[in-house]
Amino acid sequence: SLAARPEVPVTEVTAALGSDVAGTVRLAARLLARAGTATAPAKKAVAAALARWSAAWADRRAKLDRDRRQQPAVESAGEALRALCWAAARTGGGLDAVAELAAARPDDPRFRPVRLEAVRCLAAVPPTPAVLAAMDHAARGTDPDARELAADVLARHAPDK
């Protein structure tokens, strides 16, 4: 019902990005991304949520090595991170954090969906030095899908690399 609204309630959605529940954050990020443009507080909230859920993912991932029952928690944090990457790309808030995610944990197969989504989202925004550095890192990585996207971005925007 929220997606059917003609206008997204940006203030409420921005507040929901601070939730402790991954599903709430995922929905809020998608709604904020759907709104397209965002206010300065919304951009700050996206950046803060990216930092918070990146740390939550890392914490949950560390616990997964000791307890396999943590798998759903790792997956839900990853889904929240992927939605936040899209929100960051659509609103312009937290792109440096998305660039960090695009280069993070290159050898962790559980992080691959997040890393690939970060590369996809960065490919859709005007490149900054941080974005180009992340793309350079992804183009030299072991993930063939991320390499292909990153190489395309570099060919268009930084052919010298």
N, C-alpha and C positions, 0 to 999 in steps of 0.2 A: 504493500500500500504506500510505502514511502517513495518508492521509485515511480509510482504513478502520479505523484504530485507535480503540478506544472512548475513549481519553484521548490528548490531544495531548501529546507530550514537550516541555513549555514551556521547560525549561532549554536543551535542544538547539536548539529552534527560535529561541529568543532569541539564542543564540550565532550562528546562521546568518544573522541580520540584518546581521551585520558583514562578510559575504562581499563579495568584489570581483566576483562573478558575478551578473549581473542576474537570471537564472533562479532561482538559489538564493535570493536575497532575495525574489523574487516568491512562490516557494513557501512560504518561511518566514513571510512576512507573511500569506498566505492561511491557513496552518495556525494561526497565532497568533490571527487574527481568528475562525477557527472555534472556537477554545477559548473565546472570549467574554471572560471576565474575565482579567486579567493581573496579575502581580506588579509591584511598583515597578521592579525591574530591567528587566522586559519593556517597560514603558511608556517608560523612559529609552532603551532600545534602539530602539524604534520612532521616537522623536523624533530620535535620533542618525542613524538610517538615512534618515529623511526629509531631514534637512539634507545628509547626504552625497550622496544620490542627486539632490537638487535641484541641487547644485553640479555633479555629474557630467553631468546632463542639459544644463545651461547650457554646460558646457565642450564637450560633444559637439555641441551645436547650433551653437556658434561655429565648430567645425571643419567642420561640414556646409556652411557657406557657401563654404568654399574647396575642399571635396572631397566630391562627391556619394556616394562610397563609404561615407561615415559614416552614411548613412541607417539601416542596421540597428542601429547602436550607439545612435542617438538613439531609435529605436523601443523597443529593449530597456530603456533607461533609463526611458522613459515608462511602459512596462508595470510596471516595478518601482515607480515612483512611484504609479501607480494602485492597486496592491495595498497599498502602504504607507498610502495614504489610507484604504482600507477598514479596515486593521488599526488605524489610529489612531482611527477612529470607533467601532470595536467595543471597543477596550481603554481608550480615554480618554487615551492617550499621544500627545503631539505635535499636539493639535488646533489650537494656534496656528500651527504650521507648515502645516497643511492649510488654515487660513484664509488664510495668505499665498499659497499655491498657487492658491486660488480667485480671488484678485485679480491674480495675476501674468500678465504677458505677454498682455494682452488682444488685441493685434493680431497675434500669432504663430499662424498656423493649425496649425503643428506641435505647439503646446502645448495646443491646444483639448481633446483627449481627457483630458489630465491635469487641466486646469482644470475641465472638466465633471464628472469623477469627484470632484474635491475638493468642488464645490458639492453634488453628490448625497450625498456622505458627511456633509457638514455639515448637510444638511437632515434627517438622521436622528438628530442628537444634540440634547440640550438646549442652547438657544442661550446663548452667553456674549456679552459685549460684542464680543470679537474676531470671533466667528461672525456676529453681526448686522452688524458693519462690513463683513465680507467679502461678506455677502449683499446689502448695500446697494450695494456696488461692482459685484457681478455683475448686480444688477437694472438697473443703468444702463449695462451693457456692450453689446457688439455681438453676443454669442452668444444667439440666441433661446431655445435650450434652457436655458441657464444663467439667463437672465432670467426665464423662466417659473418655474423651481424657486425661485429667490431671491425673487421677488415673492410666491410662496405662503408661504414661511417668514416673510417680513416681515409679510404680512397677518395671519398667525396670532400672531406673537410681538412685533411692533413696528408696529402699524397706523399709528402717527403718522409713520412714514417713508414 
